[in-house]
Amino acid sequence: MNPIDPNRGRSSAPSIPKDPAPLALAALAVCGLVVLAAWWVLLGLERILERNQLGGALLNAALVGVGLLPLLLLVPVLRSLRAAGQARAGLALKDLITARVKTAESREWAQYAIGYGAAVLLVFLGVQFLLANDGAVAATFFRLELIQSSFGLVLQAFWKNVWMFCVAEVFILIWGLVIAVARMVPGRAGQPIRFLATLYTDVFRGLPTIISIYLIALGLPLANVPVVRDWPPEWLAILALTISYGAYVAEVYRAGLDSIHPSQWSAARSLGLSFGQTLRFVVIPQAVRRIIPPLLNDFIALQKDTALVNVVGVIDGFNQAKIIASNKFNLSAVTTVALLFMLITIPQTRFVDRLLEQEKRRTRG
């Protein structure tokens, strides 16, 4: 038999923490790089403003103030260096507890400075991109006088995007639920319905939305299809969006319906409820609560895809902006409609994130 090691089961000696000074010096280097980049960008901006006779004492003072803001990164850098020195002193005195605490503190402040420094550096690089070619990029996309003069026209046309989104959303909710239920019809008698519903979702999920809009909104009037041939382009575009997004929403519905435990179905059927009654009173109310976040994600995409209706001649916000851009040889009006889309989609995105976080907390609870 092997002799028993008397040290077996005892904890080994604590390891000596690594010197945090290199990371603190790296944070100092990042801070210096950010300051240099800031002043390089601001000096270029100041030259462009003077060339266009837009400079002034107040504006120059504001630029100097912006250039001094990156110096605030020196605060966490200095704290990191001070903590690194205290960690070294602790190691010299063989005080491992102090060394470990100060090492962790130094690394945390250094990482803080590096993270914020990288973010600020990216911001200044973005500003430098706009200032490229003597400010031609900024003048092409952000000409303020053109944005101001065209804002009314673009906003008026943009309301058509909002209206089409709201109408299409109602129809998509209904149509998607119909397709989802059709894919779940039980028995051999429901097999043809399940096949057609599956074929529909496969076709329109594989077909780009812009092609669906083009084929439906232009093809149906061209084919002289009764009833729809007299519809205005807006309603034909809504029909195309409903058919296209109905396939995506149907899959979201189906995922929610499948997530309901089979015992719910069995209990409802054992009480004498029919298949339709089980769906209406038991399964669908539970499933809808679970699929609200993914449904909202689909509707955020739908809101953006309303800009695709310009291919069939609908004067929406994007089409109006393109007309202005072609007349003025400038894309600032397109930037306006882009900002309008972001103004209504970003709050929806944050709302979805909040719902998902609430669902996570509820699930953990």
C-alpha positions as CSV (number, residue, x, y, z in Angstrom):
1,M,0.0,0.0,0.0
2,N,1.1,3.5,-0.7
3,P,1.8,5.6,2.3
4,I,-0.8,8.2,3.1
5,D,0.2,11.8,2.2
6,P,-0.2,13.8,5.4
7,N,-0.8,17.0,3.3
8,R,-3.6,15.3,1.3
9,G,-6.9,17.3,1.6
10,R,-5.1,20.5,2.8
11,S,-5.4,23.6,0.7
12,S,-2.2,24.6,-1.2
13,A,-0.4,27.8,-0.5
14,P,-2.2,30.9,-1.9
15,S,-0.8,32.0,-5.3
16,I,0.9,35.3,-5.7
17,P,-1.3,37.7,-7.7
18,K,0.1,39.0,-11.0
19,D,1.4,42.5,-11.2
20,P,-1.5,44.8,-12.4
21,A,0.8,47.6,-13.5
22,P,1.0,46.5,-17.2
23,L,-2.8,46.6,-17.6
24,A,-2.8,50.0,-15.9
25,L,-0.1,51.3,-18.3
26,A,-2.2,49.9,-21.2
27,A,-5.1,51.9,-19.9
28,L,-2.9,55.0,-19.8
29,A,-1.9,54.4,-23.4
30,V,-5.5,54.0,-24.5
31,C,-6.3,57.3,-22.7
32,G,-3.5,59.1,-24.6
33,L,-4.7,57.6,-27.9
34,V,-8.2,58.9,-27.3
35,V,-7.0,62.4,-26.4
36,L,-4.8,62.5,-29.6
37,A,-7.7,61.3,-31.7
38,A,-10.1,63.8,-30.2
39,W,-7.8,66.8,-30.9
40,W,-7.0,65.5,-34.4
41,V,-10.7,65.3,-35.2
42,L,-11.7,68.6,-33.6
43,L,-8.9,70.5,-35.4
44,G,-10.1,69.1,-38.7
45,L,-13.7,70.2,-37.8
46,E,-12.4,73.6,-36.8
47,R,-10.7,74.0,-40.2
48,I,-13.9,73.0,-42.0
49,L,-15.9,75.4,-40.0
50,E,-13.5,78.3,-40.7
51,R,-13.5,77.4,-44.4
52,N,-17.3,77.7,-44.5
53,Q,-17.2,80.9,-42.4
54,L,-19.1,79.2,-39.5
55,G,-16.5,79.6,-36.8
56,G,-16.6,81.9,-33.8
57,A,-15.3,82.4,-30.3
58,L,-18.2,80.5,-28.7
59,L,-18.0,77.6,-31.1
60,N,-14.2,77.4,-30.7
61,A,-14.7,77.3,-26.9
62,A,-17.2,74.5,-27.2
63,L,-14.7,72.5,-29.4
64,V,-12.0,73.0,-26.7
65,G,-14.4,71.8,-24.1
66,V,-15.2,68.7,-26.0
67,G,-11.5,68.1,-26.5
68,L,-10.9,68.3,-22.8
69,L,-13.6,65.8,-21.9
70,P,-11.4,62.7,-22.8
71,L,-9.0,63.8,-20.0
72,L,-11.7,62.5,-17.6
73,L,-10.4,59.1,-18.5
74,L,-7.3,59.9,-16.5
75,V,-9.3,59.6,-13.3
76,P,-9.8,55.8,-13.5
77,V,-6.3,55.4,-14.9
78,L,-4.7,57.2,-12.0
79,R,-6.8,55.1,-9.6
80,S,-5.6,52.0,-11.3
81,L,-1.9,53.1,-11.1
82,R,-2.3,54.0,-7.4
83,A,-3.9,50.6,-6.6
84,A,-1.2,48.9,-8.6
85,G,1.4,50.6,-6.4
86,Q,-0.4,49.6,-3.3
87,A,-0.5,46.0,-4.5
88,R,3.2,46.0,-5.1
89,A,3.8,47.4,-1.6
90,G,1.6,44.6,-0.2
91,L,3.6,42.0,-2.0
92,A,6.9,43.6,-0.7
93,L,5.5,43.2,2.9
94,K,4.1,39.7,2.1
95,D,0.6,40.9,2.8
96,L,-1.2,38.7,0.3
97,I,-4.7,39.9,1.3
98,T,-3.9,43.5,0.6
99,A,-2.1,42.6,-2.6
100,R,-5.0,40.6,-3.9
101,V,-7.6,43.3,-3.0
102,K,-5.5,46.1,-4.6
103,T,-4.7,44.0,-7.7
104,A,-8.4,43.4,-8.3
105,E,-9.1,47.1,-7.7
106,S,-6.4,48.1,-10.1
107,R,-7.6,45.8,-12.9
108,E,-11.2,46.9,-12.5
109,W,-10.2,50.6,-12.9
110,A,-8.0,49.8,-15.8
111,Q,-10.7,47.8,-17.6
112,Y,-13.1,50.6,-16.9
113,A,-10.8,53.1,-18.5
114,I,-10.1,50.9,-21.5
115,G,-13.7,50.2,-22.1
116,Y,-14.8,53.8,-22.0
117,G,-11.7,54.8,-23.9
118,A,-12.5,52.4,-26.7
119,A,-16.1,53.7,-26.9
120,V,-15.0,57.3,-27.0
121,L,-12.4,56.5,-29.6
122,L,-15.1,54.9,-31.8
123,V,-17.3,58.0,-31.5
124,F,-14.5,60.3,-32.7
125,L,-13.6,57.9,-35.5
126,G,-17.3,58.1,-36.6
127,V,-17.1,61.9,-36.5
128,Q,-13.9,61.7,-38.6
129,F,-15.7,59.6,-41.2
130,L,-18.3,62.3,-41.5
131,L,-15.6,64.9,-41.9
132,A,-13.8,62.9,-44.6
133,N,-13.2,64.7,-47.9
134,D,-13.4,68.1,-46.3
135,G,-16.9,67.4,-44.8
136,A,-18.4,66.0,-48.1
137,V,-19.8,63.0,-46.3
138,A,-21.6,65.1,-43.7
139,A,-22.8,67.4,-46.4
140,T,-24.2,64.5,-48.4
141,F,-26.1,62.9,-45.5
142,F,-26.7,65.7,-43.0
143,R,-27.3,69.0,-44.8
144,L,-29.4,70.8,-42.1
145,E,-31.1,73.3,-44.4
146,L,-32.3,70.5,-46.7
147,I,-33.5,68.3,-43.7
148,Q,-35.4,71.3,-42.4
149,S,-37.0,72.2,-45.7
150,S,-38.0,68.6,-46.6
151,F,-39.0,67.4,-43.2
152,G,-42.7,68.3,-43.6
153,L,-43.1,66.4,-46.9
154,V,-41.2,63.4,-45.6
155,L,-43.2,63.3,-42.4
156,Q,-46.5,63.6,-44.2
157,A,-45.6,60.7,-46.5
158,F,-44.1,58.7,-43.5
159,W,-47.6,58.6,-41.9
160,K,-48.6,56.3,-44.7
161,N,-45.9,53.8,-43.6
162,V,-47.4,54.0,-40.1
163,W,-50.9,53.6,-41.3
164,M,-50.0,50.6,-43.5
165,F,-48.2,49.0,-40.6
166,C,-51.1,49.3,-38.3
167,V,-53.6,47.9,-40.8
168,A,-51.4,45.1,-41.9
169,E,-50.6,44.1,-38.3
170,V,-54.3,43.5,-37.5
171,F,-54.7,41.3,-40.6
172,I,-51.4,39.4,-40.0
173,L,-52.5,38.6,-36.4
174,I,-55.7,37.0,-37.7
175,W,-54.3,35.3,-40.8
176,G,-51.2,33.9,-38.9
177,L,-53.4,32.4,-36.3
178,V,-55.6,30.8,-39.0
179,I,-52.6,29.2,-40.6
180,A,-51.1,28.0,-37.3
181,V,-54.4,26.3,-36.4
182,A,-54.6,24.8,-39.9
183,R,-51.2,23.2,-39.4
184,M,-52.5,21.6,-36.2
185,V,-55.8,20.2,-37.4
186,P,-55.9,16.6,-36.1
187,G,-56.7,13.3,-37.8
188,R,-56.4,11.9,-41.3
189,A,-59.2,14.2,-42.5
190,G,-57.1,17.2,-41.7
191,Q,-54.0,16.0,-43.5
192,P,-54.7,17.9,-46.8
193,I,-55.3,21.1,-44.8
194,R,-52.0,20.6,-42.8
195,F,-50.2,20.0,-46.1
196,L,-51.5,23.2,-47.7
197,A,-50.7,25.3,-44.6
198,T,-47.2,23.8,-44.5
199,L,-46.7,24.5,-48.2
200,Y,-47.9,28.1,-47.7
201,T,-45.5,28.8,-44.9
202,D,-42.6,27.2,-46.7
203,V,-43.2,29.2,-49.9
204,F,-43.7,32.6,-48.3
205,R,-40.9,32.3,-45.7
206,G,-38.5,31.4,-48.5
207,L,-39.7,34.3,-50.7
208,P,-38.2,37.7,-50.1
209,T,-40.8,40.2,-49.0
210,I,-40.0,42.7,-51.8
211,I,-40.7,40.0,-54.4
212,S,-44.0,39.2,-52.8
213,I,-45.0,42.8,-52.9
214,Y,-44.0,43.2,-56.5
215,L,-45.8,40.0,-57.6
216,I,-49.0,40.7,-55.7
217,A,-49.3,44.5,-55.9
218,L,-48.4,44.6,-59.6
219,G,-49.3,41.1,-60.8
220,L,-52.9,41.0,-59.6
221,P,-54.0,44.2,-61.4
222,L,-52.0,43.1,-64.5
223,A,-53.8,39.8,-64.5
224,N,-57.1,41.7,-64.2
225,V,-58.1,39.6,-61.1
226,P,-61.7,40.5,-60.1
227,V,-62.2,42.7,-57.0
228,V,-58.5,43.3,-56.2
229,R,-57.8,44.8,-59.7
230,D,-59.6,48.0,-58.5
231,W,-57.8,48.3,-55.2
232,P,-55.4,51.2,-54.7
233,P,-51.7,50.3,-54.5
234,E,-51.7,50.9,-50.7
235,W,-54.2,48.1,-50.1
236,L,-52.5,45.8,-52.5
237,A,-49.3,46.4,-50.7
238,I,-51.1,45.6,-47.4
239,L,-52.3,42.4,-48.9
240,A,-48.8,41.4,-49.9
241,L,-47.4,42.2,-46.5
242,T,-50.2,40.2,-44.8
243,I,-49.5,37.2,-47.0
244,S,-45.8,37.4,-46.6
245,Y,-45.6,38.1,-42.8
246,G,-48.5,35.8,-42.1
247,A,-46.2,32.9,-42.8
248,Y,-43.7,34.1,-40.2
249,V,-46.3,34.9,-37.6
250,A,-48.0,31.5,-38.2
251,E,-44.8,29.8,-37.1
252,V,-44.6,32.0,-34.0
253,Y,-48.2,31.0,-33.1
254,R,-47.5,27.4,-33.8
255,A,-44.4,27.5,-31.5
256,G,-46.5,29.0,-28.8
257,L,-49.3,26.4,-29.2
258,D,-46.8,23.5,-29.2
259,S,-45.3,24.9,-25.9
260,I,-48.5,24.2,-24.0
261,H,-48.2,21.0,-22.1
262,P,-50.2,18.1,-23.6
263,S,-52.0,17.7,-20.2
264,Q,-53.8,20.9,-20.9
265,W,-55.2,19.5,-24.1
266,S,-56.1,16.2,-22.5
267,A,-57.8,17.8,-19.5
268,A,-59.9,20.1,-21.8
269,R,-60.9,17.2,-24.1
270,S,-61.8,15.0,-21.1
271,L,-64.2,17.7,-20.0
272,G,-66.0,17.4,-23.3
273,L,-64.6,20.4,-25.1
274,S,-64.2,20.1,-28.9
275,F,-60.9,20.8,-30.6
276,G,-62.0,24.3,-31.5
277,Q,-63.2,25.0,-28.0
278,T,-60.0,23.7,-26.5
279,L,-58.0,26.0,-28.7
280,R,-60.2,29.0,-27.9
281,F,-60.7,28.7,-24.2
282,V,-57.6,26.8,-23.0
283,V,-54.6,26.7,-25.3
284,I,-54.6,30.0,-27.3
285,P,-54.9,32.3,-24.2
286,Q,-51.9,30.6,-22.6
287,A,-49.9,30.5,-25.8
288,V,-50.5,34.2,-26.7
289,R,-48.9,35.3,-23.4
290,R,-45.7,33.4,-24.3
291,I,-45.3,34.6,-27.8
292,I,-45.8,38.4,-27.3
293,P,-42.0,39.1,-27.4
294,P,-41.3,37.2,-30.7
295,L,-44.5,38.6,-32.2
296,L,-43.3,42.2,-31.4
297,N,-40.0,41.3,-33.1
298,D,-41.8,40.4,-36.2
299,F,-43.8,43.6,-36.1
300,I,-40.6,45.6,-35.8
301,A,-39.4,44.0,-39.0
302,L,-42.8,44.7,-40.6
303,Q,-42.6,48.3,-39.7
304,K,-39.3,48.6,-41.5
305,D,-40.4,46.6,-44.5
306,T,-43.2,49.0,-45.2
307,A,-40.5,51.0,-47.0
308,L,-40.5,48.2,-49.6
309,V,-43.9,49.3,-50.9
310,N,-42.1,52.0,-52.9
311,V,-41.4,49.4,-55.6
312,V,-45.1,49.5,-56.6
313,G,-45.3,53.3,-56.7
314,V,-46.8,54.0,-53.3
315,I,-45.6,57.5,-52.2
316,D,-44.5,56.5,-48.7
317,G,-41.8,58.2,-46.6
318,F,-38.9,56.5,-48.4
319,N,-40.3,57.2,-51.9
320,Q,-40.9,60.8,-51.0
321,A,-37.3,61.1,-49.7
322,K,-35.9,59.5,-52.9
323,I,-37.8,62.1,-55.0
324,I,-36.3,64.9,-53.0
325,A,-32.9,63.3,-53.2
326,S,-33.0,63.0,-57.0
327,N,-34.1,66.6,-57.3
328,K,-31.5,68.0,-54.9
329,F,-28.7,65.6,-55.6
330,N,-28.3,65.0,-51.9
331,L,-29.4,62.2,-49.5
332,S,-30.2,64.3,-46.5
333,A,-34.0,63.6,-47.0
334,V,-33.3,59.9,-46.9
335,T,-31.4,60.4,-43.7
336,T,-34.6,62.1,-42.3
337,V,-36.8,59.1,-43.1
338,A,-34.1,56.8,-41.7
339,L,-34.3,58.7,-38.4
340,L,-38.1,58.6,-38.4
341,F,-37.9,54.8,-38.7
342,M,-35.4,54.6,-35.9
343,L,-37.6,56.9,-33.8
344,I,-40.5,54.4,-33.8
345,T,-38.6,51.1,-33.9
346,I,-36.0,51.6,-31.2
347,P,-38.6,52.2,-28.4
348,Q,-40.3,49.0,-29.6
349,T,-37.1,47.1,-29.4
350,R,-36.4,48.3,-25.9
351,F,-40.0,47.3,-24.9
352,V,-39.4,43.8,-26.3
353,D,-36.2,43.6,-24.3
354,R,-38.1,44.6,-21.2
355,L,-40.7,41.9,-21.8
356,L,-38.0,39.3,-22.3
357,E,-36.4,40.3,-19.0
358,Q,-39.7,40.1,-17.2
359,E,-40.3,36.6,-18.7
360,K,-36.8,35.5,-17.5
361,R,-37.5,36.7,-14.0
362,R,-40.9,35.0,-14.0
363,T,-39.4,31.8,-15.2
364,R,-36.6,31.9,-12.6
365,G,-39.2,32.6,-9.9
